[in-house]
Every structure is written in C-alpha cells, then in structure tokens.
Amino acid sequence: MGLKRRRLAAVVVSTVAALGLVGCGGGTADEIDYAVDGALVTYNTNSVAGAASGGAQAFARVLSGFGYHGPDGQVVADHDFGSIAVVGRAPLVLDYTIADNAVYSDGKPITCDDMVLTWAAQSGRFPQFDAASRAGYIDIATIDCQPGQKKARVSFAIDRPFADYGQLFTATALMPSHVIADELGLGEGGVTRALQASDLPVIDRIAAVWNTGWNLEPGVDVARFPSSGPYKIDSVRDDGAVVLVANDRWWGTRAITPRITVFQRGLYVQDRVNDGTFDVVDVATGSSGTLTTPDNYERTDSPSTGIEQMIFAPQGAVSQTPERRALALCTPRDVIARNAEVPVSNARLNPVNEDTLALTENVPAAGEFMTSNPVAAREALAGRPLTVRIGYQTPNARLAATVGAIAKACEPAGITVTDASSDVAGPQALRDGQIDVLIASTGGATGSGSSGSSVVDAYTLFAGNGDNLSRYANGQIDGIISALAVTSDPKEQARLYGEGAPILWADMPTLPLYRQQRTLMVSTNVEAVSSNPTRWGAGWNMDRWQKNS
C-alpha cells in the first residue's frame, strides 16, 4: 500500500472504528514494535516532564478522552468515550457526558471525578501540581460534578469563552482519580470533595501523587496504571520499553493487534530497522542520524507543529536579556535551518499556523537574528566573556551538529559554547541549573511537543505556566495570549500576533530555529499507520494498526 493510500486508510478506518463498525480482520500478527523519540518516564503526560516525553505517542490509545488528535493534528470527537453539548455561549457552558459503559481496566467506572482532577491540576489554582500547561483550564470557573457520576457541567468565566475548548479533556489528559483516592485512603469521591472544598493539606498529598505517582520504572505495579482505552500497560521492561496489550475491559471496537511494545529513544534505531525488528519508527528527522530506508519499509518526512528552539534558563549565564541577545546574535540560524533542510522559523505565539497568520511574527527585529553576527554579539556583551552550556537529550545527531555550529560561530564573539547534552537533559535539567540553554521543541519536548493549537502552544510564554521553562513574565504578552485564547476572528488574531512579536524579539525568552520535521518509517507489512504533527504522533490510532502475518 502506498503511503498516501495508507494515510487515507488510517483516517477512514479510525473514523469508522470510532463509530463501532470495524471488526478485527484476519491474518494479523500478534505484536508490533513501535519506536518513539522521547523517553518514557511517566504515565502522566500532563506534568512538565510528561509533556516533554514520548508518553503522548505511547499512550494516545491507552488513556482516552472526549477527543483525540487526528492525522492533521485536528481534534476528532471520540464518541466511544462520551459527548459534549454546548448549552450556553455567554458565558460558555458545556455539558459533558461520559459513556455509561466507560470503565477503567481495573473495573472502576470512569466518572466526572477524573475531569475535576484534570481541571484542578491544570487550572493554576493549586500550584502544588507540576502541570505543564494551564491553557483553557485556567478559564474554567466551575465544574459541577457529583462524585461518582457520569455527567459534568463545565462553566467558563463570563468573559473567557475559550475558543479551542475541544483541546480540553482529550486523550491522555484524564488521569484515574480513584488511584489517588485509594493510595491516600480518601474513599470514593474523596479527591473531588477535597478539591471542591479547597482542603489544602489533602490537596498537597493529591498533587504529590499526581506529580510523581505514575512514574514509569521497570517492575512497576501495573495495577496503579489502569487504562481507559483499547490498550493497557502490561509491563515496563528493563530497557524502559513499555509493553501494551489489548484491554479486555474496553467497551469500544477491539484493538486489532493484541500487543504493541513501545521503545523509547536510543542509539539502535538504524540497526533495528535493518534487522526488521522495529515495525514503526516515529522520530524527529535527523535525531537518529541519516536513516537509510530498506526496501521493505516506507518512509515519509513531514513537518510537525512543534518549533525546535533554544530555551534559556531562568538562572545562570543567560538569565538576563543582554546575554541572551548576544548568544542569539551569533547563532547561525540560517546555517542551522539549512542543515535541517527547512526554512528558519520565527514563530513563537503562532507556531501551528506559521504559513498564514504567523507571517505577522516575521517582524524586522527577527531579521537581526537570522545570520551569525559575532561583532554585534561582542558589542552586546561590551567585551565581557561568556561561557554557555547548551544541552539537549541524547542521542541526537542533528542537535549535536547544531551545538557545534553555534560554538564555531560564537567563538569570535568571545562566547564559549560547551555541549552539555545527556540522556536526561530536559526541563528538569534547565530548572536545576545543570544547563544554560535547552534545545528542544515546544515545551522542552524531544518530539513535536505541540498540541496542534497555536493558542495552547502560546501558553509556553505565559507567566507561571509549567512549560514556560525560561520563567518568562511580561504582562503585555500575558494579555496578548489571554486575548488570543478567546478570539476567533483571523484579523484580530493577526493584530495580536503582530503586537507580540517585537516584544518577544526584544526580551528573547527563547530563540526559534526551525519547524521540527518528523520521520515516519513503517514496515511494508504494517497497515493503517499515518504521521501526526502533534505530540501524540503516529500513536494516535495504534489500535487500528495491522501487521500481516
């Protein structure tokens, strides 16, 4: 099957499957091996570490929700899980109904309690939660939920009708609140009652479990990781790979392939492709070197909606604007993008729709930082020497070359750049001051990192947002992002993007490099696999993948 036909088949089969009309078919192999380019560190992809990991690619069909992200990054309603009805526009009021037969793999019902936990963790009301993003959830005024029930009314603040509300409560967003209740001895509905009552001592305990209680390690008790989708976790291997098996309590159309093993990033991608042990490979282009495509594989390279960028630490050598601007001035963005065989990107507030509205971010100030200018960089530092540690998650051949290019270009400016990469370089390393700059995609991700929504992704620059890794705070930018969140008019959006761009080029919280490209390699005997530009990647419909035996 050709790649375009395979993609079309994936869309058609997945859509029909959502209606419960597709059977399992015959001649299907029992297992598919799937390689992603992020680490698999936690089941909770809503935490700062989880959002930057490969978890969304792995668990898109393990933790389901009211929608999922289709092959173009669009949100598709998941009618197996439930339904959403708009009952008011001013203010925006939504009624959510979870399917009567929706149940976790441990037999516990999926209820509105899980929605309350998701909202509380990501609304910013309780900073104890190490949530990656507040986008949308910050605008919710109340969730009316009777513990244990299947219905919830979500009311937004009177002037905050979040335009992309379909991005909320989607696949991987809803975590099983009953696991926390059981662990803390709170009883049925205890999590919801504590959150509704703002019982801070109890909420501290709830947040501690939410933050780290679902960390993935070899030998974990999988009973603490119940599934709400077609697959469930069977085990975590010693090499960190996560083994998924069909969820026998899934109430929708059964997964076609009984077992999928998800492998986290590693050095062995080409070898595993050559010997045919990886059936599906979904990685950032160039991260595993120059991959050659054997005759029995099909490959596609396509743009993601994530922006590869330099994210500056809130402390240390480049914590101040002059040092950031100096490093940016000598960074050869044109060379870096050319090596990646893509255009330079100037997108910060509108990364998803860069070809249209984000043209307003191509302001004159951006041109100053297109090519390396060591003279200007030296002047910005007034001759002061500067040493900068740039990190990225290894192995990544492309980013290793990027750091090398920056080091060479900045040396004449008196700026010493050292490669501080490691297999754990990520948001936490930046927070802890182990590195001065993190090169990664949106939110510090190794993969795309993008939600598929420019509004949601813009919150990486909103003060106090978890994935605002540079701890950038500018009231004007916060106001622009807040306005974008409730704006649907393209002309007003363009005006807001144009207003924010010069501010961000002056303050330099991040330096965008290029749109991260994705490489999808699929064995020719595997069907219904298609790329996806968001952080959920090719895993968005893994329950429809079929390997011919």
C-alpha positions in Angstrom: 0.0 0.0 0.0 1.4 3.4 -1.0 2.0 6.0 1.8 -0.9 8.3 0.7 -3.3 5.4 0.4 -2.1 4.2 3.8 -2.8 7.5 5.4 -6.2 7.7 3.8 -6.9 4.2 5.0 -5.8 5.2 8.6 -8.2 8.1 8.6 -11.2 6.1 7.2 -10.6 3.1 9.4 -10.1 5.1 12.5 -13.1 7.2 11.9 -15.3 4.2 11.2 -13.8 2.5 14.3 -14.9 5.4 16.4 -18.5 4.5 15.4 -18.0 0.9 16.4 -18.4 -0.5 12.9 -15.0 -2.1 12.3 -14.1 -5.7 13.1 -10.7 -7.1 13.8 -10.0 -8.7 10.4 -7.9 -11.8 9.8 -4.3 -12.7 9.2 -3.0 -10.3 11.8 0.3 -10.8 13.6 0.3 -10.7 17.4 2.8 -8.0 18.0 4.1 -4.7 16.6 7.2 -2.9 17.8 7.0 0.9 17.8 9.9 3.3 18.4 9.4 6.9 19.6 12.0 9.6 20.1 11.2 10.6 23.7 11.8 9.0 27.0 9.0 7.0 28.6 9.3 8.4 32.2 5.7 8.8 33.3 2.1 7.7 32.6 1.0 11.3 33.3 1.8 13.3 30.1 0.2 16.4 31.7 3.1 17.1 34.1 6.1 19.2 32.9 8.3 16.1 32.5 5.5 14.0 31.0 4.5 16.7 28.4 8.2 16.8 27.2 8.4 13.0 27.0 7.4 10.3 24.5 4.4 9.4 26.7 1.7 11.0 24.4 2.9 8.9 21.5 2.8 5.8 23.6 -0.5 6.3 25.5 -2.8 8.0 23.0 -4.9 4.9 22.9 -4.3 3.9 26.5 -5.8 6.9 28.2 -8.8 8.0 26.1 -10.9 11.2 26.4 -13.6 13.2 24.7 -11.4 13.6 21.7 -8.2 12.6 20.1 -5.8 14.3 17.6 -6.2 13.0 14.1 -3.6 12.8 11.3 -3.6 16.5 10.6 -3.5 17.4 14.3 -7.2 18.2 14.3 -9.3 17.2 17.3 -11.7 14.4 16.5 -14.6 13.6 18.8 -14.3 10.2 20.5 -17.9 9.1 20.8 -16.9 5.8 22.4 -15.8 7.9 25.4 -18.7 10.4 25.6 -20.2 13.5 24.2 -20.1 17.3 24.7 -23.1 19.6 24.3 -22.9 23.5 24.2 -25.6 24.8 26.5 -24.5 28.4 26.7 -22.3 30.8 24.8 -22.1 33.9 27.1 -20.8 32.6 29.4 -19.6 29.4 27.6 -21.2 26.4 29.3 -20.6 22.8 28.2 -22.3 19.6 29.4 -20.0 16.6 29.3 -21.5 13.1 29.4 -19.2 10.0 29.8 -20.5 6.8 28.3 -22.5 4.7 30.7 -20.3 1.6 30.0 -17.0 3.5 30.2 -14.8 1.7 32.7 -11.2 1.5 33.6 -9.3 -1.7 33.0 -9.4 -2.4 36.8 -13.2 -2.4 36.7 -13.7 1.0 38.3 -16.1 3.4 36.4 -14.8 6.4 34.6 -16.6 9.4 36.2 -16.6 13.2 36.3 -14.2 12.9 39.3 -11.4 12.4 36.7 -12.5 15.7 35.0 -12.3 17.6 38.3 -8.8 16.3 38.9 -7.7 17.3 35.4 -9.1 20.8 35.8 -7.7 21.3 39.3 -4.3 20.1 38.3 -4.0 22.3 35.2 -6.1 25.4 36.2 -3.3 27.1 38.1 -5.5 27.4 41.2 -3.4 24.9 43.1 0.3 25.5 42.3 1.2 22.3 44.1 0.5 20.4 40.8 3.5 20.4 38.5 1.3 20.8 35.4 2.8 21.6 32.0 0.0 24.0 30.8 -2.9 26.0 32.1 -4.3 26.7 28.6 -8.1 26.6 28.6 -8.3 25.1 32.1 -7.4 28.5 33.6 -10.6 29.9 32.0 -12.9 27.4 33.6 -14.9 28.9 36.5 -16.6 25.8 37.9 -17.1 22.1 37.2 -20.4 20.8 38.6 -19.7 17.2 39.4 -21.4 14.9 41.8 -18.7 12.4 42.8 -19.2 9.1 41.1 -21.5 10.4 38.4 -21.0 10.3 34.6 -22.1 13.9 33.9 -20.4 17.3 34.5 -21.3 20.8 33.6 -18.2 23.0 32.8 -18.8 26.7 33.1 -16.2 29.2 31.9 -15.7 32.6 33.4 -18.1 35.1 32.0 -15.6 36.8 29.7 -13.5 33.8 28.9 -15.1 31.6 26.2 -12.0 29.6 25.4 -12.1 29.2 21.6 -10.3 25.9 21.4 -12.3 24.1 24.1 -12.1 20.9 22.0 -8.5 20.7 23.2 -9.6 20.1 26.8 -10.3 16.6 28.4 -8.9 14.8 25.4 -6.8 11.6 25.1 -4.0 11.4 27.8 -5.5 14.4 29.7 -7.7 12.4 32.1 -5.9 10.5 34.8 -7.6 7.9 37.1 -8.5 9.9 40.2 -9.6 6.7 42.0 -6.0 5.5 42.1 -5.0 8.6 44.1 -8.1 8.2 46.3 -7.2 4.6 47.0 -3.5 5.3 47.7 -4.3 8.2 50.1 -7.3 6.4 51.7 -9.7 9.2 50.8 -12.6 6.9 49.8 -14.8 7.0 46.8 -15.1 10.6 45.5 -12.6 11.8 48.1 -10.4 13.5 45.6 -13.3 15.5 44.2 -14.6 16.5 47.6 -11.1 17.7 48.7 -10.7 19.8 45.6 -14.1 21.3 45.7 -13.6 22.2 49.4 -10.1 23.6 48.7 -8.8 21.3 51.5 -5.1 22.4 51.1 -3.4 19.7 53.3 -5.2 17.0 51.4 -4.6 18.7 48.1 -0.9 18.8 48.8 -1.0 15.0 49.1 -3.1 14.6 46.0 -0.7 16.8 44.0 2.3 14.8 45.2 0.8 11.6 43.8 -0.3 13.3 40.6 3.2 14.7 40.1 5.3 11.6 40.5 3.0 8.7 41.5 2.7 7.5 37.9 6.4 7.4 37.1 7.4 4.5 34.9 10.2 2.2 36.0 11.0 -1.4 35.3 8.9 -3.7 37.5 6.2 -1.1 38.5 2.9 -2.4 39.8 0.8 -2.1 36.7 -2.4 -2.1 38.9 -1.6 1.5 39.6 -1.8 2.3 35.9 -5.4 1.4 34.8 -6.4 2.1 31.2 -9.4 3.9 29.7 -8.6 2.9 26.1 -8.2 0.0 23.8 -4.7 -0.8 25.2 -3.4 -1.1 28.8 0.1 -1.3 30.2 1.2 -4.9 30.7 4.8 -4.2 31.9 7.8 -1.9 31.8 10.9 -3.7 30.5 14.4 -3.4 31.9 15.4 -1.2 28.9 12.5 1.1 29.6 10.3 -0.1 26.8 6.6 -0.2 27.7 4.6 -3.3 26.7 0.9 -2.6 25.9 -1.7 -5.3 25.5 -5.3 -5.2 24.4 -7.6 -4.0 27.2 -10.2 -6.7 27.8 -12.5 -4.2 29.5 -12.5 -1.7 26.6 -16.1 -1.1 25.6 -15.4 0.1 22.1 -14.1 -1.7 19.0 -11.3 -4.1 19.9 -7.7 -3.3 19.1 -6.6 -5.2 16.0 -3.1 -6.1 17.2 -3.0 -7.8 20.6 0.4 -6.4 21.7 2.4 -3.3 21.0 5.8 -2.7 22.6 6.8 1.0 22.6 10.6 1.6 22.7 11.9 4.9 24.0 14.7 6.9 22.3 18.0 5.1 21.8 21.1 4.6 19.6 19.9 1.5 17.9 17.1 2.8 15.5 19.0 2.1 12.3 20.1 -1.4 13.4 16.6 -2.3 14.5 15.2 -1.1 11.1 17.9 -3.0 9.2 17.1 -6.3 11.0 13.4 -5.6 10.8 12.6 -5.7 14.5 11.1 -2.1 14.5 7.8 -2.1 12.6 7.0 1.6 13.2 9.6 4.4 13.8 8.3 7.9 14.7 11.2 10.3 15.4 12.4 13.8 14.8 14.2 13.9 11.4 17.9 13.7 11.8 17.8 12.9 15.5 19.0 9.3 14.8 21.4 10.4 12.1 20.9 9.8 8.4 18.5 6.9 8.4 18.5 4.8 5.3 15.3 3.2 4.3 15.4 -0.6 3.5 13.3 -1.9 0.6 10.8 -3.4 3.0 10.0 0.0 4.6 8.1 3.1 3.5 9.2 6.5 4.8 7.7 9.9 4.9 9.2 13.1 6.2 6.6 15.8 7.2 6.5 19.0 9.3 5.3 18.9 12.8 3.6 21.7 14.6 6.4 22.0 17.1 9.2 24.5 16.8 12.8 23.5 17.5 14.1 26.3 19.7 16.7 27.4 22.2 15.1 27.8 25.6 17.1 29.9 28.0 17.4 29.0 31.7 15.9 31.4 34.3 19.1 31.4 36.2 22.8 31.3 35.4 24.9 32.6 32.5 22.0 33.6 30.2 19.3 34.5 32.7 19.5 38.2 31.6 18.3 39.7 28.3 21.7 41.1 27.2 23.4 37.8 27.4 20.5 36.0 25.7 20.5 38.6 22.9 24.3 38.2 22.5 24.1 34.5 22.1 21.2 34.9 19.7 23.1 37.4 17.6 26.0 34.9 17.0 23.8 31.9 16.5 23.8 31.0 12.8 20.0 30.3 12.4 20.3 30.3 8.6 23.0 27.6 8.7 21.2 25.5 11.3 17.9 25.6 9.3 19.7 24.9 6.1 21.4 21.8 7.6 17.9 20.6 8.6 16.8 21.3 5.0 13.9 23.6 6.2 13.3 27.4 6.4 14.2 29.4 9.5 11.2 29.8 11.8 10.3 33.0 13.6 7.2 31.6 15.2 6.6 31.9 19.0 2.9 32.8 19.5 1.6 31.1 16.4 3.7 28.0 15.8 0.9 25.9 14.3 -0.3 28.2 11.6 3.1 29.7 10.7 2.4 29.7 6.9 -0.6 32.1 7.4 -1.1 34.2 10.5 2.4 33.7 11.8 3.7 35.8 8.9 3.0 38.6 11.4 5.8 37.3 13.5 8.3 37.9 10.8 9.0 41.5 12.0 12.1 43.4 11.2 13.6 42.6 14.6 13.7 38.9 13.6 16.0 39.7 10.7 18.7 40.9 13.0 19.0 37.3 14.3 18.9 35.5 11.0 22.7 35.1 10.4 25.6 35.0 12.8 27.0 38.4 13.7 29.8 37.9 16.2 30.7 41.6 16.1 27.2 42.6 17.3 27.3 39.8 19.8 30.6 41.1 21.3 29.2 44.6 21.4 26.1 43.4 23.2 28.4 42.0 25.9 30.6 45.1 26.0 33.5 42.7 25.5 32.7 40.5 28.5 33.5 36.8 28.0 30.6 34.4 28.3 30.5 30.6 28.7 27.3 28.9 27.9 26.3 25.2 28.4 23.9 24.1 25.8 22.0 20.8 26.4 19.7 18.5 24.5 18.6 15.0 25.1 20.9 12.4 23.7 21.3 10.6 21.3 20.5 13.3 18.7 22.9 13.6 15.8 21.2 16.7 14.4 21.2 18.7 17.6 24.9 17.7 18.2 25.7 19.3 14.9 23.6 22.4 15.8 25.5 23.0 19.0 28.8 22.5 17.1 27.7 25.2 14.6 26.8 27.6 17.4 30.1 27.0 19.2 32.1 27.7 16.0 30.0 30.8 15.1 30.1 32.4 18.6 33.8 31.8 19.4 34.9 35.1 17.6 32.4 37.0 19.9 34.2 35.8 23.0 31.4 33.3 23.8 32.4 29.8 24.7 29.7 27.2 24.0 30.0 23.8 25.5 28.0 20.7 24.6 26.2 19.7 27.9 24.0 17.1 26.4 22.9 14.0 28.2 20.2 11.3 28.2 18.3 13.3 30.9 18.8 16.8 29.5 15.3 18.3 29.5 13.0 20.6 31.5 14.3 19.5 34.9 17.9 20.0 34.0 17.1 23.5 32.9 15.2 24.1 36.1 18.1 22.7 38.2 20.7 24.9 36.6 22.6 21.9 35.1 22.4 23.6 31.6 22.0 27.2 30.5 20.2 26.5 27.3 17.9 23.6 26.3 17.5 22.9 22.6 14.2 21.2 22.2 10.7 21.5 20.7 7.6 23.2 22.2 7.6 22.9 25.9 11.0 21.3 26.0 9.9 18.2 24.2 12.2 15.9 22.3 9.3 15.1 19.9 6.9 17.6 18.4 5.6 18.8 21.8 2.8 20.7 20.1 -0.9 20.4 21.0 -1.9 21.2 17.4 -3.4 24.5 18.7 -1.4 27.8 18.4 -3.4 29.2 21.3 -2.5 26.3 23.6 1.2 26.3 22.5 1.4 30.1 23.0 1.0 29.4 26.8 4.6 28.3 26.9 5.3 32.0 27.2 2.5 32.7 29.8 3.7 33.7 33.2 3.5 30.8 35.7 2.8 28.2 33.1 4.7 25.0 33.9 6.2 24.6 30.4 7.3 28.2 30.4 10.8 26.9 31.1 12.6 30.2 30.9 10.2 31.6 33.6 9.4 34.5 31.3 6.9 37.0 32.7 5.7 40.0 30.7 2.3 41.5 31.4 1.8 42.6 27.8 2.5 39.1 26.4 0.2 37.6 29.0 -2.6 39.9 27.9 -2.0 39.0 24.3 -2.1 35.3 25.0 -5.2 35.7 27.1 -6.9 37.7 24.3 -5.9 35.1 21.7 -7.5 32.3 23.8 -10.9 33.8 23.4 -10.5 35.2 19.8 -11.8 33.5 16.7 -11.5 36.5 14.3 -8.5 36.0 12.0 -7.9 39.7 11.6 -7.8 40.3 15.4 -5.6 37.2 15.8 -3.2 38.7 13.2 -3.1 42.0 15.0 -2.3 40.3 18.3 0.5 38.3 16.8 1.9 41.4 15.2 1.8 43.2 18.5 3.5 40.5 20.5 6.4 39.7 18.0 8.6 42.8 18.6 8.2 42.4 22.4 9.4 38.8 22.3 12.4 39.6 20.0 13.4 42.3 22.4 13.0 40.2 25.5 14.4 36.9 23.9 12.9 34.3 26.3 13.5 31.7 23.6 15.1 31.7 20.1 13.1 29.8 17.5 15.2 27.9 15.0 13.0 25.8 12.6 9.9 23.8 12.5 10.8 20.3 13.7 10.4 17.8 10.9 9.2 14.2 11.6 10.3 11.0 10.0 7.9 8.0 10.0 9.2 4.7 8.8 6.8 1.8 8.6 7.4 -1.8 7.6 5.5 -2.6 4.4 3.6 -5.4 6.0 2.0 -3.0 8.6 -1.1 -1.1 7.6 -3.1 1.9 8.8 -0.1 3.9 10.2 0.0 7.6 9.5 2.0 10.6 10.7 0.7 13.2 13.0 2.2 16.7 13.6 1.3 16.9 17.3 2.9 15.4 20.3 0.7 12.3 20.1 2.5 11.3 16.9 1.7 8.2 14.9 0.3 6.5 18.1 -3.0 8.4 17.7 -4.7 5.4 16.1 -2.4 2.5 17.1 -5.5 0.3 17.9 -6.1 0.2 14.1 -2.6 -0.9 13.2 -2.4 -4.2 11.5 0.6 -6.3 10.7 0.1 -9.0 8.1 1.5 -12.3 9.3 
